[in-house]
Amino acid sequence: MKKISLMTLPLLGLFALPAIAENDHTGFYVGGAVNKVEFKVDESEKETGLGIYGGYNFNHWFGLEANLFVSGNMGDDEIDAIAGALTIAPKFTWQFNDTFSGYAKIGLASMALAVESYYLDTTFSGVGVTYGFGVNASVTEKLNIRLSYDVTSGDLESDDYNWVEDLDSEIKQVALGLHYQF
């Protein structure tokens, strides 16, 4: 219950922002995010991560966005495991008013999982599909805050060993981000 209430606080704060800032709809933007990352192969592992994102809005409803994120260590005492992805996707935006907007995106991803243990050190990599949606709010004319949910999935192959089985993986992330609109 505590986790649910902690996740709703940023969302409530997002809707409590004053509706005085007009959202700048076009041009370049760049920002950073704190993510809750869930990596799933056979079991799910969750960890906090960080990401950077940026893109270009061609008009008020269409843009192109790139996102780079990594998780913290999702392993245990014997294994270190860090997941990440670089995604690029067209983004479709719906303006609710001058302050709030929602968006959806679908695109391609380059995924990686680095595993280090006593008996195996390898990196898994592959290409996959990403999709996501979120809400955006203008804090000022140029500063925006957003809450997003992204899913990235694909097959990962070991870069070092042919005998290691491929991983059918899925990375889910909930992110709270802040970006600057140029």
N, C-alpha and C positions, 0 to 999 in steps of 0.2 A: 504494500500500500504506500509505503514511503517513497518508493521509486516512481510510482505513478504521480504522486503529488509533486515531486521534484521536477518531473518532465512537464507538468502542466503550468508551472510557474512562468517559464519563458513565454509560453503561448498566451497566458493571461496578460503578461506585461506587454506583449506585442499588440494586443487589442486595446490596451489602456493608453497607448500613445496618443498625444493630441493630433487631431486631424488638421493641422495648420500647414504642414509641409507638402508642397506639390511634388509629385514623383516626376523625375526627369526620365523620360521614356526611351530616349535614343542615345547612341554612342557607346563608348567603351566603359567597362566597369571592372574592378578588381577587388578581391576581398579574401578574408580568411574565415575559418569555421572550426568549431569544436564539435567532434562527432562521437556518437555512440555507435561503434561498429560491431556487427555480428557476422562472423565468418562461419559458413556451414559447408562441411563436406559430408561426413557421416553424423557428426554431432555438431552442435552449435557452440561456438566460443564467442564471448563478448568482451570488448575492451574499449576504452576511450581512445580516440585518435584525433589527429589534426588534419586540416586540409586547406588548400588555397584554391580559389576559383576565379574565373574571369571570363569576359565575353564581350560581344558587341551586339547591341540591339539595333537592327536595321530600321525598325519603325516601332510603334507602340505595341505591336502584337507578335513580332517575329524577331528572333535573335539566334545567335550561335554561342554556345557556352562550353568551356573546358573546365574540368575539375580534377585536381590531383589530391589524393588523400592517402594516409597511412594509418594503420592501427597501432596501438601499443602492443606490448608483448602478450599474446594470447596463449602462450604455452604454460607449462607448469614448472616444477623444480628441475625436471630432467630435460625439458625441451623448450627452446625459444622459438616462437613463431610470430612473424610480423606480416600482415597482409596489406596490400595497397592496390591502387588502380589509377590510371590516367584515362579520363573519359572525354569524349567530345560529342555534343549532341545539339541538334536544332531545338530551340526553346520557344514554346507558344505561350503567350501571356494574355490574361484577361484582366482588364482594369476594373476593379469594383467601384473605386472613386479616385480622387486625386492622391490619396495616401496609400490605399491598400490594393494589392493585386495578387492574383494567383497564377501559377504557371505549371506546365507539364512539359516533359522532354523525353526523347528516346533517341539513342544513338549507339556508338561503338565504344568499346573499352579495351585497354591493354591492362591485363591483370597480372599480379605477381604475389607469390607467397615465399618468404625466406624461412627455412627451417634449419635450426642448428641444434644438434644433440650429440651425445657421446658417440653414437654409432652412425650418424648420418648428418652431413652438412650439404644442403642442396637448395636450389631456388627453383620453384615451379613458376611457369609463365604461360600466358596464352591470351587469345583475343576473345572477347565476349560481347554481350549486349548489355546496355544500361538503360534504365528508364527511371523517372522520378517525377515528383510534383512537390509543390510548396507554396507558401504564402510570403509575400514581401510587403514591408511597410517602410515608408519614408520617415526618417527621424528628422532630417533637415532636407534642404533642396538637393544636396549631393550625397548624403549619408543614408544608407538603407540597412535595415535588419531583416533577416529572413529565417524561416524555419522550413526545413526541407526533409524529404524522405526519398532515398535513392536505393535501387536494387541493381546490382551488377552480377551477371552470371556468365559462366563459360567453363570450358575444359582447360585444365592446366596440366602441362607436361613438365617433367623434370628436365632441367637444362644440363644436368651433370651425369645422370645415370639412366640408361635405357631400360633397365630391369625394374625401375620403380614405376608403380601403377599410376596412370593418369588420374587426376582429381576432377570430378564433376562438382564445381564449387559455386557458391552463391555468397555475395557480400551485401548485407543490408546495412544502411546507415541512416540515423536520424541526426541532423546537423543544425546547429544554431550558428548563423553566419552574420557577418557585418561587412558591407562593401561600400566602396566609394564610386560614385557615378561621375565620370569625367564630362 
